[in-house]
Amino acid sequence: MQTNVQKEDVHANLQAPPRSFLAIQNLKISFSTPVGDIDVVRGISFDVSQGESVGIVGESGSGKTMTALSLMGLLPRPIGRVTNGSICFENRDLTKLAEHEMRSLRGGKIAMVFQDPMSSLSPFYTIGYQIGEAISCHQKLSRSERDERVQKLLNDVGINDPKRRVKQFPHEFSGGMRQRILIAMSLANDPLLLIADEPTTALDVTIQAQVLGLMAQEQKRRNMGLVLISHDWGVVSALCERVIVMYGGRIVEEGSVTDIWNDARHPYTRALLKSVPHWGMNKTDELTLIPGNPPIPKPGMKGCAFAPRCPHAQASCFNEFPPEKILGTRRRYSCLL
């Protein structure tokens, strides 16, 4: 899908990136199973600067959502846990914080927009109450100040007549408006970092473009760092300046959106791009399919996870993960090619 969002050209490769305020180093996430521990994220490293938008793409099961949940301290415990590495946010390692410390950050300096707004909003409370509760957890405001802020947030995200709307329940809104409410809730405490996990998957194309435009506008206006989780290249290219490609729990390629779109190096990235519909295609044109299926995580996995599906795989690809090749500032990939 190609999405047109009016914004400044942020696709230029940054030569001198600003100081990172989120830095993930060698992060490994494991799940306990009856057959042993399974690594679902297998040692990834990346950083995000304030005001920067970074997209993470890949098929289901690549580790995108688990990475996002680890940033929020929301891994399903005790089954899921961070077993190695660090997540440094403003020079604090989030993996070492107690739950009450994470709770003070979650929804405050770090916020998240989830995929399905209907399951993220309680059907038993008005949307005004739910947004107000998010504010009360982090700010000491009078009731009138809180109500005024709730209405302003709804107005900011394009919901008309907020004074009346705050008294309504989630089922009284359309899917696109519920997603706007979630965005308003995530912005309630002026976060420094916003994580959006497939925020437009359940929306039609028109509403999707509106929501993306809203997120781009608010991210720029508030100078937030943004981590966008998606499988849709159109969404990522519309909103992000840099993209991270994940497969089998690892980062296989990273670079600016423009660099990767024009010069993808990893076979998986190339295959993903070839499977994307684009303007100018004829009705008879067929999209390229990636043969096979994504890997099922299991104990003791080794080698490149994409090797069974890769037309260029060599014998060594099945036994060891290819070394990382650095092409420039924030430009890398892991492949023998």
Phi, psi and omega in degrees: 000135176256125182243128180261115177234124181286121181196168178291158180286103181254012185272358180291140180290124183285124181277326180230083185297144178293168182298133181284137173250356169231123181225118179254127183235120173049045184287129176232130179239128183238151175241136176277128180226166178300338181261005179122177179286136180241127178275116178264337170233125197243053174088067181253151178221131172196169180222161178225134177262156179297132182086357182265147177246124184236129177259143174241119184240160179155163179291168175302137180090005182278347178106007183297305184293322178299323176297315180296316180295327179293327178295329181267356184068035185244020175298143181292099182272152001271005184292313181260140182200156172279121183255350179196156175091185184220154173233096184265119177238117185052045176067020174241131179278109184295335182289346182254001182277146174288164184300319181293330176289319177296324181296328179288334178273321185293120183086350177257267180285336177238125181230161184221139172253119184272170188290315187250105183294331183291325179276348179268343179253137179284133179285351187266351183235151177293158180291331176296318178296318185291320176292320179298323178297320178298324178289317183296334180290340186233347182227143177263094180238153173289166182299318181293321178295319179294316180297321178295321179292320178301314180295322178295319179298317179296320178295321180298325182267012171087023176261116184285158179051055184298332180298325177276322186294329183298340182269001183264163182259160184307324184291348180272004180243154174285170180300318180295322180288325176296323178293324176297322178297318177297321178295317177300318180296320181291334181268359189302326184247025177050063182293154173274332182229127177244128177251124181242114183259102180048056188288348184236011185300320186271008185255152176285169190300318182295312180292325178301315180297321179295316181294319178296318178298320178296315180295319178297319180296312182291325179296318180290317183294324183263356181056045180273152164281141182230129171245113183254119177265126182200161169250003187255112180296328179297317178296314182296316181293333180284332191244338191246154175259337181226148182228142176243125181258123180247146175207131177058033177083006180234159170274121180259339178199148177213143177174180175294155180303318181296315181299314183288323179296321183270337187211057177295137183254325183278139180303326179292317178299316179298318180295321178298315182295323179291339181271001182269127174297146180218160180298143178096355179289144175271162180298334182273349180291137179252142175283147179280129178261144175272117182295154177080191183231157175302152183291147173268119182302139178209160182299143174074023178297140178219166180078187178278123183296337182274352185307316181297340182251358188268128180288348182251010186298139175249168183302321182292337181295334182277348185250332181215147180287130183302146179294153180281136178248126181264123181257345182166193180298117180056037178225115184204162172202161181237100181195154178281345180292000000 
